[in-house]
């Protein structure tokens, strides 16, 4: 092989690596809209409740409305991405997210903010659902699970950086400034997607059938017992984490006395566990099946939930609570990539719809968790622990009943 040919191959390899890295960074950031919407303003929730003179439960309702928006937004954007391609619905969603975030910063009341958070979630859902669909356009099976794990490098960094950044922003501004920052992030992601993402769904593979075809496709997916089992068991595990997200700001700061900045560090440490297990997953996939790693992740989630509940009930104090939360949250690093890859497998032509239903079941379950924590009151950690543990154990039971030995 002459030197000119070798140089050409080296340049081609370098270009391919750069393209893969760009894809990981952009798709990882798009899939992180959930943490961005939910986590960045968590340290400011007590301040928000005080400013609007509302209860902690009313403040937590802004989390619930955003979760509902993220669920419905995915349900809308997924089928549109099957019909119109990936780029157009994605760019419209990102633009809408930036505008909605500015409006959230200007909200005059808690009810207005709750409504605007729903709109913000609707728009942000496009980034989550379409990023999954793009991965499924490009990869299948173990390769998809590995790529979803790589996205954890970026996606997992969002829960680490978002509350840390939010906590630091609260030193120089109030919770409204956090929403301005979210709008700027939306603008940056829209520019990155416009310049750095190609269309991955060829025109010949798009589904022009409209609403009836979309409903038929979704009905077929919902009749697929294994698909529902994978999506819903992962959704329950995420709901356990959302119980922590919605309740931890009040529990760790009000009950256990942590400052906003210390809470942000604790929150970031837990999210670092997601990143660590997500990257360990890419190594473990060389030796173990996707299914085995998914079962392990669900078992870890239930273990963390039970440890959290025992720590609160028996008064083991902050160390036991933090240990249970760390195991509960970190398990998402195994559950997320493996469960998503298994749910998305084998749905050629309906990957957007499949991705939408995965998001609906997952974020819908999370939307149930947040108000349940709020209804239990904020003077104790027990409501958060009970809800988180119930959903974590529910994830294991759902997998056993709907997937079980069929895997």
QUICORMO-V750994 format. One record per backbone hydrogen bond with DSSP energy under -0.5 kcal/mol. CO is the residue of the C=O (numbers start at 1). NH is the residue of the N-H. E is the energy in kcal/mol with one decimal. If there is no record, write none. Layout:
BEGIN
co: {CO CO}
nh: {NH NH}
e: {E E}
END
This chain:
BEGIN
co: {2 3 4 5 6 7 8 9 10 11 12 13 14 15 16 17 18 19 20 21 22 23 24 25 26 27 28 29 30 31 32 33 34 35 35 36 39 41 42 44 45 46 47 48 49 49 50 55 56 57 59 60 60 61 62 63 64 65 66 67 68 69 70 71 72 73 74 75 76 77 78 79 80 81 82 85 86 87 88 89 90 91 92 93 94 95 96 97 98 99 100 101 102 104 109 110 111 112 113 114 115 116 117 118 119 120 121 123 124 124 125 126 127 128 129 130 131 132 133 134 135 140 140 141 142 143 144 145 146 147 148 149 150 150 151 151 152 154 155 156 157 158 159 160 161 162 163 164 165 166 168 168 169 169 174 174 175 176 177 178 179 180 181 182 183 184 185 186 187 188 189 190 191 192 193 200 202 203 206 209 210 211 212 213 214 215 216 217 218 219 221 223 224 225 226 227 228 229 230 231 232 233 234 235 236 237 238 239 240 241 242 243 244 245 247 248 248 249 250 250 251 251 252 259 260 261 262 263 264 265 266 267 268 269 270 270 271 272 273 274 275 276 277 278 279 280 281 283 284 284 289 290 291 292 293 294 295 296 297 298 299 300 301 302 303 304 305 306 307 308 309 310 311 311 312 316 317 318 319 320 321 322 323 324 325 326 327 329 330 331 331 332 334 335 336 337 338 339 340 341 344 347 350 351 352 353 354 355 356 357 358 359 360 361 362 363 364 365 366 367 368 369 370 371 372 373 374 381 382 383 384 385 386 387 388 389 390 391 392 393 394 395 396 397 398 399 399 403 404}
nh: {6 7 8 9 10 11 12 13 14 15 16 17 18 19 20 21 22 23 24 25 26 27 28 29 30 31 32 32 33 34 36 37 38 39 40 40 42 44 45 48 49 50 51 52 53 54 53 59 60 61 62 63 64 65 66 67 68 69 70 71 72 73 74 75 76 77 78 79 80 81 82 83 84 85 207 89 90 91 92 93 94 95 96 97 98 99 100 101 102 103 104 105 106 107 113 114 115 116 117 118 119 120 121 122 123 124 125 126 127 128 129 130 131 132 133 134 135 136 137 138 139 143 144 145 146 147 148 149 150 151 152 152 153 154 154 155 156 158 159 160 161 162 163 164 165 166 167 168 169 170 171 172 172 173 177 178 179 180 181 182 183 184 185 186 187 188 189 190 191 192 193 194 195 196 197 202 205 206 208 213 214 215 216 217 218 219 220 221 222 223 224 225 228 229 230 231 232 233 234 235 236 237 238 239 240 241 242 243 244 245 246 247 248 249 251 252 253 253 254 255 255 256 258 263 264 265 266 267 268 269 270 271 272 273 273 274 275 276 277 278 279 280 281 282 283 284 285 286 287 288 293 294 295 296 297 298 299 300 301 302 303 304 305 306 307 308 309 310 311 312 313 314 316 317 315 320 321 322 323 324 325 326 327 328 329 330 331 332 333 334 335 336 338 339 340 341 342 343 344 345 347 350 354 355 356 357 358 359 360 361 362 363 364 365 366 367 368 369 370 371 372 373 374 375 376 376 377 385 386 387 388 389 390 391 392 393 394 395 396 397 398 399 400 401 402 403 404 406 407}
e: {-2.0 -2.4 -2.0 -2.3 -2.4 -2.4 -2.3 -2.7 -2.4 -2.4 -2.3 -2.4 -2.5 -2.4 -2.3 -2.6 -2.5 -2.2 -2.5 -2.5 -2.5 -2.5 -2.3 -1.9 -2.3 -2.5 -0.5 -0.7 -1.3 -0.5 -2.5 -2.9 -2.2 -3.1 -0.7 -0.8 -1.2 -1.0 -2.0 -2.7 -2.5 -1.9 -2.6 -2.2 -0.6 -2.3 -0.5 -1.9 -2.5 -1.1 -1.3 -1.0 -1.7 -2.6 -1.2 -2.4 -2.5 -2.3 -2.7 -2.0 -2.8 -2.9 -1.5 -1.8 -1.9 -2.8 -2.4 -0.6 -1.3 -2.3 -1.3 -1.5 -3.4 -0.9 -2.0 -0.6 -1.4 -2.7 -2.1 -2.2 -2.3 -2.1 -2.4 -2.2 -1.9 -1.9 -2.7 -2.2 -1.4 -2.0 -2.0 -1.6 -0.9 -1.3 -2.4 -2.5 -2.1 -2.4 -2.5 -1.3 -1.5 -2.7 -2.4 -2.4 -2.2 -2.5 -2.1 -1.2 -0.8 -1.1 -2.4 -2.2 -1.5 -1.5 -1.9 -2.4 -1.9 -2.2 -1.8 -1.4 -2.6 -1.1 -0.8 -2.1 -2.6 -2.1 -2.8 -1.8 -2.1 -1.9 -0.7 -1.0 -1.7 -0.5 -0.8 -3.8 -2.0 -1.1 -0.7 -0.8 -3.3 -3.2 -0.6 -0.9 -3.5 -3.0 -3.0 -2.1 -2.6 -1.8 -1.5 -0.5 -1.5 -2.2 -1.0 -0.8 -1.0 -1.4 -1.9 -1.9 -1.8 -1.9 -2.1 -2.2 -2.1 -2.2 -2.4 -2.0 -2.0 -2.2 -2.7 -2.3 -2.0 -2.6 -1.6 -0.7 -1.6 -1.2 -0.7 -0.5 -2.1 -2.8 -2.2 -2.4 -2.5 -2.4 -2.1 -1.9 -2.5 -1.2 -1.3 -1.0 -2.3 -2.3 -2.7 -2.5 -3.0 -2.2 -1.8 -1.8 -2.5 -1.8 -2.3 -2.4 -2.0 -1.5 -2.6 -2.1 -1.4 -2.5 -2.9 -1.8 -2.7 -0.6 -2.7 -2.7 -0.5 -1.1 -2.3 -1.1 -1.0 -1.9 -2.7 -2.8 -1.8 -1.7 -2.4 -2.8 -2.4 -2.3 -2.1 -1.9 -2.1 -1.2 -0.5 -0.9 -1.7 -2.6 -2.4 -2.3 -2.3 -2.2 -1.9 -0.9 -0.9 -2.7 -2.0 -1.5 -1.8 -2.9 -1.9 -2.0 -2.3 -2.1 -2.2 -2.3 -2.3 -2.3 -2.2 -2.1 -2.2 -2.8 -2.2 -2.4 -2.4 -2.3 -2.4 -2.5 -2.4 -2.1 -2.8 -2.7 -2.3 -0.7 -0.6 -0.5 -1.8 -2.9 -2.2 -2.3 -2.4 -2.2 -2.0 -2.4 -2.8 -2.5 -1.6 -1.7 -2.3 -1.6 -2.4 -2.6 -1.2 -2.5 -2.2 -2.1 -2.1 -2.3 -2.2 -1.1 -0.9 -2.2 -2.9 -2.6 -2.2 -2.3 -2.3 -2.3 -2.7 -2.7 -2.2 -3.0 -2.0 -1.4 -1.8 -2.3 -1.1 -1.4 -1.6 -0.8 -1.2 -1.9 -1.8 -2.5 -0.8 -0.7 -1.5 -2.1 -2.9 -2.4 -2.5 -2.4 -2.4 -2.2 -2.2 -2.5 -2.1 -1.9 -1.2 -2.1 -2.6 -2.1 -2.3 -2.3 -2.7 -2.3 -2.4 -2.5 -1.1}
END
